[in-house]
């Protein structure tokens, strides 16, 4: 039986997080994966009428959730927002080939472009707790995001 989390917001209302918190979560997840940490399946019940239920069973995602639960906790809105944004970022990076220039995954670790981190930390999630690819593309194309 998976651990069930009652989330007091809809996926579309997932709070923004600090980019550094998202980067820290990325590092925690990477370290947990390297250590072959295992985590249990987790069920998320989002507030609303009707309530939305999502089940996290993917082995890697359960590992990452376990790492974040140990280090920052998933029993509060900020911890849950960080996890949801991390999972959404990883998912969109896997399906959006145009994003490949915004990150580099190598033996020494991962480098995420600062603009990608800023947008992933603040851009709304959709009703399925994912990032809208076109919305991300539009936000990342803004000239104000490309200046240091």
VMD Tcl script that builds the backbone (N, CA, C; Angstrom):
set m [mol new atoms 444]
animate dup $m
set s [atomselect $m all]
$s set {name element resname resid chain x y z} {
  {N N UNK 1 A 0.844 -1.181 0.000}
  {CA C UNK 1 A 0.000 0.000 0.000}
  {C C UNK 1 A 0.890 1.246 0.000}
  {N N UNK 2 A 0.713 2.132 -0.969}
  {CA C UNK 2 A 1.565 3.318 -1.026}
  {C C UNK 2 A 1.224 4.329 0.078}
  {N N UNK 3 A 2.222 5.113 0.430}
  {CA C UNK 3 A 2.004 6.240 1.318}
  {C C UNK 3 A 1.132 7.239 0.572}
  {N N UNK 4 A 0.114 7.784 1.238}
  {CA C UNK 4 A -0.804 8.725 0.606}
  {C C UNK 4 A -0.556 10.125 1.177}
  {N N UNK 5 A -0.413 11.086 0.286}
  {CA C UNK 5 A -0.207 12.479 0.667}
  {C C UNK 5 A -1.421 13.289 0.245}
  {N N UNK 6 A -2.017 13.982 1.192}
  {CA C UNK 6 A -3.110 14.911 0.883}
  {C C UNK 6 A -2.475 16.256 0.571}
  {N N UNK 7 A -2.594 16.689 -0.661}
  {CA C UNK 7 A -1.968 17.932 -1.101}
  {C C UNK 7 A -3.041 19.020 -1.109}
  {N N UNK 8 A -2.804 20.109 -0.386}
  {CA C UNK 8 A -3.848 21.118 -0.204}
  {C C UNK 8 A -4.061 22.058 -1.387}
  {N N UNK 9 A -3.585 21.691 -2.555}
  {CA C UNK 9 A -3.756 22.527 -3.745}
  {C C UNK 9 A -3.899 21.629 -4.957}
  {N N UNK 10 A -4.408 22.191 -6.042}
  {CA C UNK 10 A -4.491 21.488 -7.326}
  {C C UNK 10 A -3.108 21.550 -7.988}
  {N N UNK 11 A -2.807 20.642 -8.909}
  {CA C UNK 11 A -1.512 20.709 -9.585}
  {C C UNK 11 A -1.247 22.079 -10.211}
  {N N UNK 12 A -2.285 22.703 -10.779}
  {CA C UNK 12 A -2.124 23.998 -11.434}
  {C C UNK 12 A -1.779 25.117 -10.442}
  {N N UNK 13 A -2.016 24.880 -9.172}
  {CA C UNK 13 A -1.729 25.877 -8.131}
  {C C UNK 13 A -0.473 25.523 -7.339}
  {N N UNK 14 A 0.353 24.640 -7.870}
  {CA C UNK 14 A 1.594 24.274 -7.182}
  {C C UNK 14 A 2.410 25.542 -6.943}
  {N N UNK 15 A 2.781 25.782 -5.688}
  {CA C UNK 15 A 3.529 27.011 -5.395}
  {C C UNK 15 A 4.881 27.057 -6.103}
  {N N UNK 16 A 5.326 28.263 -6.371}
  {CA C UNK 16 A 6.676 28.472 -6.893}
  {C C UNK 16 A 7.674 28.114 -5.799}
  {N N UNK 17 A 8.880 27.790 -6.220}
  {CA C UNK 17 A 9.967 27.501 -5.280}
  {C C UNK 17 A 11.187 28.302 -5.719}
  {N N UNK 18 A 12.159 28.397 -4.856}
  {CA C UNK 18 A 13.402 29.067 -5.223}
  {C C UNK 18 A 14.185 28.184 -6.199}
  {N N UNK 19 A 14.763 28.775 -7.244}
  {CA C UNK 19 A 15.568 27.975 -8.169}
  {C C UNK 19 A 16.652 27.170 -7.457}
  {N N UNK 20 A 17.272 27.744 -6.437}
  {CA C UNK 20 A 18.329 27.015 -5.717}
  {C C UNK 20 A 17.756 25.791 -4.996}
  {N N UNK 21 A 16.488 25.854 -4.560}
  {CA C UNK 21 A 15.846 24.703 -3.919}
  {C C UNK 21 A 15.633 23.587 -4.941}
  {N N UNK 22 A 15.273 23.962 -6.153}
  {CA C UNK 22 A 15.086 22.980 -7.216}
  {C C UNK 22 A 16.422 22.345 -7.602}
  {N N UNK 23 A 17.463 23.155 -7.684}
  {CA C UNK 23 A 18.788 22.627 -7.989}
  {C C UNK 23 A 19.279 21.703 -6.876}
  {N N UNK 24 A 19.043 22.077 -5.646}
  {CA C UNK 24 A 19.419 21.235 -4.513}
  {C C UNK 24 A 18.668 19.906 -4.563}
  {N N UNK 25 A 17.384 19.958 -4.907}
  {CA C UNK 25 A 16.592 18.734 -5.030}
  {C C UNK 25 A 17.144 17.847 -6.140}
  {N N UNK 26 A 17.553 18.466 -7.245}
  {CA C UNK 26 A 18.162 17.707 -8.343}
  {C C UNK 26 A 19.388 16.957 -7.825}
  {N N UNK 27 A 20.238 17.658 -7.078}
  {CA C UNK 27 A 21.447 17.034 -6.541}
  {C C UNK 27 A 21.117 15.907 -5.567}
  {N N UNK 28 A 20.118 16.110 -4.720}
  {CA C UNK 28 A 19.692 15.060 -3.779}
  {C C UNK 28 A 19.209 13.829 -4.543}
  {N N UNK 29 A 18.420 14.059 -5.583}
  {CA C UNK 29 A 17.895 12.947 -6.381}
  {C C UNK 29 A 19.028 12.202 -7.081}
  {N N UNK 30 A 19.982 12.940 -7.635}
  {CA C UNK 30 A 21.128 12.312 -8.310}
  {C C UNK 30 A 21.937 11.473 -7.341}
  {N N UNK 31 A 22.201 12.021 -6.142}
  {CA C UNK 31 A 22.962 11.282 -5.135}
  {C C UNK 31 A 22.223 10.029 -4.692}
  {N N UNK 32 A 20.909 10.133 -4.539}
  {CA C UNK 32 A 20.116 8.972 -4.134}
  {C C UNK 32 A 20.142 7.888 -5.209}
  {N N UNK 33 A 20.063 8.300 -6.465}
  {CA C UNK 33 A 20.116 7.333 -7.562}
  {C C UNK 33 A 21.477 6.645 -7.603}
  {N N UNK 34 A 22.545 7.421 -7.405}
  {CA C UNK 34 A 23.890 6.847 -7.403}
  {C C UNK 34 A 24.072 5.857 -6.260}
  {N N UNK 35 A 23.387 6.092 -5.152}
  {CA C UNK 35 A 23.465 5.202 -3.988}
  {C C UNK 35 A 22.448 4.066 -4.074}
  {N N UNK 36 A 21.695 3.996 -5.177}
  {CA C UNK 36 A 20.663 2.976 -5.386}
  {C C UNK 36 A 19.632 2.966 -4.252}
  {N N UNK 37 A 19.286 4.161 -3.778}
  {CA C UNK 37 A 18.256 4.289 -2.750}
  {C C UNK 37 A 16.921 3.868 -3.340}
  {N N UNK 38 A 16.165 3.120 -2.579}
  {CA C UNK 38 A 14.841 2.721 -3.035}
  {C C UNK 38 A 13.805 3.418 -2.186}
  {N N UNK 39 A 12.695 3.713 -2.789}
  {CA C UNK 39 A 11.603 4.353 -2.077}
  {C C UNK 39 A 10.296 3.668 -2.404}
  {N N UNK 40 A 9.346 3.805 -1.520}
  {CA C UNK 40 A 8.049 3.167 -1.745}
  {C C UNK 40 A 7.213 3.937 -2.761}
  {N N UNK 41 A 6.237 3.275 -3.357}
  {CA C UNK 41 A 5.276 4.015 -4.187}
  {C C UNK 41 A 4.573 5.054 -3.311}
  {N N UNK 42 A 4.145 6.127 -3.930}
  {CA C UNK 42 A 3.462 7.200 -3.206}
  {C C UNK 42 A 2.233 7.617 -3.988}
  {N N UNK 43 A 1.175 7.868 -3.257}
  {CA C UNK 43 A -0.068 8.335 -3.867}
  {C C UNK 43 A -0.287 9.773 -3.444}
  {N N UNK 44 A -0.697 10.600 -4.397}
  {CA C UNK 44 A -0.950 12.009 -4.135}
  {C C UNK 44 A -2.420 12.295 -4.386}
  {N N UNK 45 A -3.079 12.870 -3.399}
  {CA C UNK 45 A -4.473 13.292 -3.550}
  {C C UNK 45 A -4.493 14.810 -3.489}
  {N N UNK 46 A -4.752 15.412 -4.658}
  {CA C UNK 46 A -4.796 16.860 -4.765}
  {C C UNK 46 A -6.176 17.363 -4.377}
  {N N UNK 47 A -6.209 18.497 -3.703}
  {CA C UNK 47 A -7.460 19.124 -3.292}
  {C C UNK 47 A -8.293 19.461 -4.519}
  {N N UNK 48 A -9.583 19.562 -4.319}
  {CA C UNK 48 A -10.474 19.975 -5.398}
  {C C UNK 48 A -11.711 19.109 -5.433}
  {N N UNK 49 A -12.639 19.527 -6.243}
  {CA C UNK 49 A -13.881 18.781 -6.405}
  {C C UNK 49 A -14.097 18.572 -7.899}
  {N N UNK 50 A -13.827 17.423 -8.415}
  {CA C UNK 50 A -13.413 16.232 -7.670}
  {C C UNK 50 A -11.917 16.265 -7.350}
  {N N UNK 51 A -11.553 15.495 -6.360}
  {CA C UNK 51 A -10.136 15.360 -6.002}
  {C C UNK 51 A -9.405 14.651 -7.143}
  {N N UNK 52 A -8.150 14.950 -7.300}
  {CA C UNK 52 A -7.324 14.311 -8.318}
  {C C UNK 52 A -6.324 13.405 -7.620}
  {N N UNK 53 A -6.257 12.155 -8.047}
  {CA C UNK 53 A -5.319 11.203 -7.479}
  {C C UNK 53 A -4.261 10.852 -8.515}
  {N N UNK 54 A -3.008 10.912 -8.096}
  {CA C UNK 54 A -1.895 10.480 -8.931}
  {C C UNK 54 A -1.085 9.460 -8.147}
  {N N UNK 55 A -0.590 8.439 -8.832}
  {CA C UNK 55 A 0.203 7.402 -8.198}
  {C C UNK 55 A 1.614 7.432 -8.772}
  {N N UNK 56 A 2.589 7.498 -7.893}
  {CA C UNK 56 A 4.000 7.515 -8.290}
  {C C UNK 56 A 4.564 6.119 -8.023}
  {N N UNK 57 A 4.815 5.374 -9.108}
  {CA C UNK 57 A 5.323 4.008 -8.979}
  {C C UNK 57 A 6.648 3.790 -9.687}
  {N N UNK 58 A 7.021 4.704 -10.571}
  {CA C UNK 58 A 8.274 4.573 -11.301}
  {C C UNK 58 A 9.428 4.431 -10.309}
  {N N UNK 59 A 10.271 3.457 -10.524}
  {CA C UNK 59 A 11.361 3.161 -9.585}
  {C C UNK 59 A 12.279 4.365 -9.343}
  {N N UNK 60 A 12.678 5.037 -10.437}
  {CA C UNK 60 A 13.545 6.205 -10.287}
  {C C UNK 60 A 12.833 7.328 -9.547}
  {N N UNK 61 A 11.598 7.606 -9.941}
  {CA C UNK 61 A 10.843 8.683 -9.291}
  {C C UNK 61 A 10.625 8.386 -7.812}
  {N N UNK 62 A 10.395 7.121 -7.464}
  {CA C UNK 62 A 10.234 6.748 -6.046}
  {C C UNK 62 A 11.545 6.956 -5.286}
  {N N UNK 63 A 12.657 6.696 -5.934}
  {CA C UNK 63 A 13.978 6.941 -5.344}
  {C C UNK 63 A 14.155 8.424 -5.068}
  {N N UNK 64 A 13.824 9.258 -6.045}
  {CA C UNK 64 A 13.983 10.709 -5.888}
  {C C UNK 64 A 13.063 11.232 -4.802}
  {N N UNK 65 A 11.828 10.736 -4.780}
  {CA C UNK 65 A 10.880 11.171 -3.745}
  {C C UNK 65 A 11.384 10.783 -2.356}
  {N N UNK 66 A 11.959 9.607 -2.247}
  {CA C UNK 66 A 12.501 9.154 -0.961}
  {C C UNK 66 A 13.630 10.076 -0.503}
  {N N UNK 67 A 14.494 10.447 -1.417}
  {CA C UNK 67 A 15.604 11.339 -1.081}
  {C C UNK 67 A 15.085 12.685 -0.586}
  {N N UNK 68 A 14.116 13.247 -1.294}
  {CA C UNK 68 A 13.581 14.540 -0.882}
  {C C UNK 68 A 12.828 14.431 0.440}
  {N N UNK 69 A 12.128 13.327 0.633}
  {CA C UNK 69 A 11.408 13.132 1.892}
  {C C UNK 69 A 12.390 13.091 3.061}
  {N N UNK 70 A 13.520 12.440 2.864}
  {CA C UNK 70 A 14.537 12.353 3.927}
  {C C UNK 70 A 15.199 13.692 4.223}
  {N N UNK 71 A 15.437 14.483 3.184}
  {CA C UNK 71 A 16.219 15.706 3.360}
  {C C UNK 71 A 15.391 16.966 3.618}
  {N N UNK 72 A 14.250 17.089 2.943}
  {CA C UNK 72 A 13.463 18.312 3.123}
  {C C UNK 72 A 12.051 18.046 3.633}
  {N N UNK 73 A 11.611 16.804 3.514}
  {CA C UNK 73 A 10.275 16.440 3.976}
  {C C UNK 73 A 9.224 16.688 2.914}
  {N N UNK 74 A 8.280 15.787 2.847}
  {CA C UNK 74 A 7.158 15.924 1.922}
  {C C UNK 74 A 5.854 16.136 2.683}
  {N N UNK 75 A 5.971 16.470 3.944}
  {CA C UNK 75 A 4.789 16.663 4.778}
  {C C UNK 75 A 4.363 18.126 4.858}
  {N N UNK 76 A 4.859 18.940 3.934}
  {CA C UNK 76 A 4.483 20.352 3.901}
  {C C UNK 76 A 4.456 20.811 2.439}
  {N N UNK 77 A 3.760 21.918 2.198}
  {CA C UNK 77 A 3.524 22.381 0.826}
  {C C UNK 77 A 4.818 22.658 0.062}
  {N N UNK 78 A 5.809 23.267 0.707}
  {CA C UNK 78 A 7.047 23.583 -0.012}
  {C C UNK 78 A 7.781 22.321 -0.458}
  {N N UNK 79 A 7.886 21.337 0.430}
  {CA C UNK 79 A 8.544 20.086 0.062}
  {C C UNK 79 A 7.832 19.393 -1.087}
  {N N UNK 80 A 6.499 19.390 -1.026}
  {CA C UNK 80 A 5.729 18.758 -2.092}
  {C C UNK 80 A 5.878 19.544 -3.396}
  {N N UNK 81 A 5.893 20.871 -3.317}
  {CA C UNK 81 A 6.059 21.690 -4.524}
  {C C UNK 81 A 7.416 21.433 -5.170}
  {N N UNK 82 A 8.449 21.296 -4.363}
  {CA C UNK 82 A 9.781 21.011 -4.904}
  {C C UNK 82 A 9.779 19.661 -5.615}
  {N N UNK 83 A 9.188 18.654 -4.980}
  {CA C UNK 83 A 9.123 17.328 -5.614}
  {C C UNK 83 A 8.338 17.380 -6.919}
  {N N UNK 84 A 7.169 17.985 -6.907}
  {CA C UNK 84 A 6.342 18.035 -8.112}
  {C C UNK 84 A 7.054 18.769 -9.243}
  {N N UNK 85 A 7.736 19.856 -8.921}
  {CA C UNK 85 A 8.451 20.606 -9.951}
  {C C UNK 85 A 9.657 19.825 -10.469}
  {N N UNK 86 A 10.350 19.106 -9.579}
  {CA C UNK 86 A 11.476 18.276 -10.013}
  {C C UNK 86 A 10.993 17.186 -10.964}
  {N N UNK 87 A 9.931 16.498 -10.589}
  {CA C UNK 87 A 9.405 15.435 -11.439}
  {C C UNK 87 A 8.926 15.987 -12.784}
  {N N UNK 88 A 8.256 17.142 -12.751}
  {CA C UNK 88 A 7.775 17.748 -13.993}
  {C C UNK 88 A 8.946 18.179 -14.880}
  {N N UNK 89 A 10.000 18.706 -14.272}
  {CA C UNK 89 A 11.180 19.115 -15.044}
  {C C UNK 89 A 11.828 17.909 -15.708}
  {N N UNK 90 A 12.036 16.848 -14.962}
  {CA C UNK 90 A 12.659 15.657 -15.534}
  {C C UNK 90 A 11.805 15.079 -16.663}
  {N N UNK 91 A 10.499 15.089 -16.474}
  {CA C UNK 91 A 9.604 14.547 -17.484}
  {C C UNK 91 A 9.665 15.363 -18.770}
  {N N UNK 92 A 9.613 16.693 -18.672}
  {CA C UNK 92 A 9.626 17.517 -19.882}
  {C C UNK 92 A 10.996 17.484 -20.555}
  {N N UNK 93 A 12.056 17.374 -19.796}
  {CA C UNK 93 A 13.386 17.269 -20.395}
  {C C UNK 93 A 13.493 16.012 -21.254}
  {N N UNK 94 A 12.795 14.963 -20.861}
  {CA C UNK 94 A 12.827 13.710 -21.609}
  {C C UNK 94 A 11.994 13.726 -22.875}
  {N N UNK 95 A 11.013 14.622 -22.963}
  {CA C UNK 95 A 10.133 14.615 -24.133}
  {C C UNK 95 A 10.291 15.833 -25.044}
  {N N UNK 96 A 11.077 16.814 -24.651}
  {CA C UNK 96 A 11.204 18.042 -25.434}
  {C C UNK 96 A 12.619 18.179 -25.998}
  {N N UNK 97 A 12.854 17.698 -27.206}
  {CA C UNK 97 A 14.200 17.743 -27.776}
  {C C UNK 97 A 14.784 19.150 -27.864}
  {N N UNK 98 A 13.969 20.174 -28.031}
  {CA C UNK 98 A 14.456 21.555 -28.135}
  {C C UNK 98 A 15.129 22.035 -26.852}
  {N N UNK 99 A 14.901 21.347 -25.737}
  {CA C UNK 99 A 15.487 21.757 -24.457}
  {C C UNK 99 A 16.927 21.283 -24.288}
  {N N UNK 100 A 17.407 20.425 -25.150}
  {CA C UNK 100 A 18.731 19.812 -24.962}
  {C C UNK 100 A 19.860 20.819 -24.817}
  {N N UNK 101 A 19.716 21.995 -25.369}
  {CA C UNK 101 A 20.742 23.018 -25.225}
  {C C UNK 101 A 20.708 23.725 -23.872}
  {N N UNK 102 A 19.716 23.405 -23.055}
  {CA C UNK 102 A 19.560 24.063 -21.753}
  {C C UNK 102 A 20.069 23.221 -20.591}
  {N N UNK 103 A 20.574 22.037 -20.893}
  {CA C UNK 103 A 21.140 21.189 -19.845}
  {C C UNK 103 A 22.162 20.245 -20.451}
  {N N UNK 104 A 23.058 19.775 -19.599}
  {CA C UNK 104 A 24.062 18.814 -20.014}
  {C C UNK 104 A 24.201 17.783 -18.905}
  {N N UNK 105 A 23.964 16.541 -19.235}
  {CA C UNK 105 A 24.083 15.458 -18.265}
  {C C UNK 105 A 25.311 14.652 -18.639}
  {N N UNK 106 A 26.295 14.645 -17.741}
  {CA C UNK 106 A 27.536 13.935 -18.007}
  {C C UNK 106 A 28.003 13.163 -16.788}
  {N N UNK 107 A 29.129 12.526 -16.915}
  {CA C UNK 107 A 29.689 11.725 -15.823}
  {C C UNK 107 A 29.958 12.551 -14.566}
  {N N UNK 108 A 30.351 13.798 -14.774}
  {CA C UNK 108 A 30.685 14.653 -13.630}
  {C C UNK 108 A 29.455 15.257 -12.975}
  {N N UNK 109 A 28.301 15.064 -13.562}
  {CA C UNK 109 A 27.073 15.620 -13.016}
  {C C UNK 109 A 26.255 16.295 -14.091}
  {N N UNK 110 A 25.311 17.071 -13.648}
  {CA C UNK 110 A 24.403 17.740 -14.558}
  {C C UNK 110 A 24.553 19.241 -14.419}
  {N N UNK 111 A 24.529 19.907 -15.548}
  {CA C UNK 111 A 24.537 21.362 -15.558}
  {C C UNK 111 A 23.201 21.795 -16.148}
  {N N UNK 112 A 22.466 22.587 -15.368}
  {CA C UNK 112 A 21.182 23.117 -15.812}
  {C C UNK 112 A 21.338 24.614 -16.047}
  {N N UNK 113 A 20.882 25.076 -17.190}
  {CA C UNK 113 A 20.963 26.495 -17.495}
  {C C UNK 113 A 20.174 27.279 -16.447}
  {N N UNK 114 A 20.700 28.383 -15.948}
  {CA C UNK 114 A 19.993 29.163 -14.922}
  {C C UNK 114 A 18.587 29.598 -15.335}
  {N N UNK 115 A 18.387 29.906 -16.625}
  {CA C UNK 115 A 17.050 30.286 -17.085}
  {C C UNK 115 A 16.082 29.114 -16.978}
  {N N UNK 116 A 16.547 27.915 -17.300}
  {CA C UNK 116 A 15.711 26.731 -17.177}
  {C C UNK 116 A 15.308 26.523 -15.720}
  {N N UNK 117 A 16.249 26.667 -14.817}
  {CA C UNK 117 A 15.938 26.532 -13.390}
  {C C UNK 117 A 14.918 27.570 -12.931}
  {N N UNK 118 A 15.125 28.829 -13.336}
  {CA C UNK 118 A 14.204 29.897 -12.929}
  {C C UNK 118 A 12.788 29.632 -13.423}
  {N N UNK 119 A 12.670 29.230 -14.675}
  {CA C UNK 119 A 11.353 28.983 -15.243}
  {C C UNK 119 A 10.717 27.749 -14.603}
  {N N UNK 120 A 11.471 26.682 -14.428}
  {CA C UNK 120 A 10.923 25.466 -13.819}
  {C C UNK 120 A 10.505 25.699 -12.370}
  {N N UNK 121 A 11.129 26.640 -11.713}
  {CA C UNK 121 A 10.797 26.936 -10.321}
  {C C UNK 121 A 9.522 27.755 -10.192}
  {N N UNK 122 A 9.083 28.389 -11.282}
  {CA C UNK 122 A 7.946 29.300 -11.178}
  {C C UNK 122 A 6.812 29.048 -12.162}
  {N N UNK 123 A 7.081 28.385 -13.268}
  {CA C UNK 123 A 6.052 28.185 -14.305}
  {C C UNK 123 A 4.952 27.253 -13.786}
  {N N UNK 124 A 3.695 27.574 -14.075}
  {CA C UNK 124 A 2.601 26.722 -13.595}
  {C C UNK 124 A 2.671 25.304 -14.170}
  {N N UNK 125 A 2.242 24.359 -13.369}
  {CA C UNK 125 A 2.065 22.988 -13.843}
  {C C UNK 125 A 0.655 22.884 -14.434}
  {N N UNK 126 A 0.439 21.861 -15.225}
  {CA C UNK 126 A -0.906 21.662 -15.766}
  {C C UNK 126 A -1.705 20.742 -14.839}
  {N N UNK 127 A -2.895 20.374 -15.242}
  {CA C UNK 127 A -3.784 19.573 -14.407}
  {C C UNK 127 A -3.242 18.172 -14.128}
  {N N UNK 128 A -2.276 17.720 -14.922}
  {CA C UNK 128 A -1.662 16.403 -14.716}
  {C C UNK 128 A -0.326 16.514 -13.983}
  {N N UNK 129 A -0.020 17.697 -13.424}
  {CA C UNK 129 A 1.224 17.963 -12.689}
  {C C UNK 129 A 2.452 17.881 -13.596}
  {N N UNK 130 A 2.285 18.327 -14.836}
  {CA C UNK 130 A 3.385 18.390 -15.802}
  {C C UNK 130 A 3.553 19.819 -16.280}
  {N N UNK 131 A 4.669 20.077 -16.934}
  {CA C UNK 131 A 4.858 21.373 -17.571}
  {C C UNK 131 A 4.296 21.327 -18.979}
  {N N UNK 132 A 3.630 22.387 -19.366}
  {CA C UNK 132 A 3.187 22.561 -20.734}
  {C C UNK 132 A 4.417 22.933 -21.560}
  {N N UNK 133 A 4.757 22.094 -22.501}
  {CA C UNK 133 A 5.980 22.292 -23.273}
  {C C UNK 133 A 5.983 23.618 -24.014}
  {N N UNK 134 A 4.884 23.982 -24.653}
  {CA C UNK 134 A 4.838 25.237 -25.399}
  {C C UNK 134 A 4.914 26.444 -24.462}
  {N N UNK 135 A 4.304 26.351 -23.296}
  {CA C UNK 135 A 4.399 27.430 -22.323}
  {C C UNK 135 A 5.833 27.639 -21.862}
  {N N UNK 136 A 6.531 26.545 -21.625}
  {CA C UNK 136 A 7.945 26.640 -21.248}
  {C C UNK 136 A 8.771 27.254 -22.378}
  {N N UNK 137 A 8.526 26.809 -23.586}
  {CA C UNK 137 A 9.276 27.327 -24.730}
  {C C UNK 137 A 9.075 28.836 -24.850}
  {N N UNK 138 A 7.850 29.268 -24.674}
  {CA C UNK 138 A 7.543 30.699 -24.752}
  {C C UNK 138 A 8.265 31.470 -23.645}
  {N N UNK 139 A 8.215 30.981 -22.420}
  {CA C UNK 139 A 8.885 31.673 -21.310}
  {C C UNK 139 A 10.395 31.694 -21.486}
  {N N UNK 140 A 10.953 30.621 -21.981}
  {CA C UNK 140 A 12.404 30.559 -22.154}
  {C C UNK 140 A 12.881 31.379 -23.348}
  {N N UNK 141 A 11.991 31.718 -24.243}
  {CA C UNK 141 A 12.358 32.510 -25.416}
  {C C UNK 141 A 12.349 34.005 -25.133}
  {N N UNK 142 A 11.825 34.420 -23.996}
  {CA C UNK 142 A 11.773 35.848 -23.663}
  {C C UNK 142 A 13.180 36.410 -23.533}
  {N N UNK 143 A 13.446 37.542 -24.160}
  {CA C UNK 143 A 14.790 38.143 -24.081}
  {C C UNK 143 A 15.224 38.459 -22.654}
  {N N UNK 144 A 14.286 38.800 -21.772}
  {CA C UNK 144 A 14.660 39.153 -20.400}
  {C C UNK 144 A 15.244 37.972 -19.646}
  {N N UNK 145 A 14.952 36.773 -20.096}
  {CA C UNK 145 A 15.483 35.594 -19.423}
  {C C UNK 145 A 16.872 35.217 -19.914}
  {N N UNK 146 A 17.294 35.758 -20.995}
  {CA C UNK 146 A 18.591 35.359 -21.522}
  {C C UNK 146 A 19.726 36.294 -21.094}
  {N N UNK 147 A 19.373 37.382 -20.427}
  {CA C UNK 147 A 20.434 38.261 -19.938}
  {C C UNK 147 A 20.831 37.857 -18.531}
  {N N UNK 148 A 22.113 37.957 -18.193}
  {CA C UNK 148 A 22.555 37.531 -16.871}
  {C C UNK 148 A 22.051 38.414 -15.764}
}
mol reanalyze $m
mol bondsrecalc $m
mol representation Tube
mol addrep $m
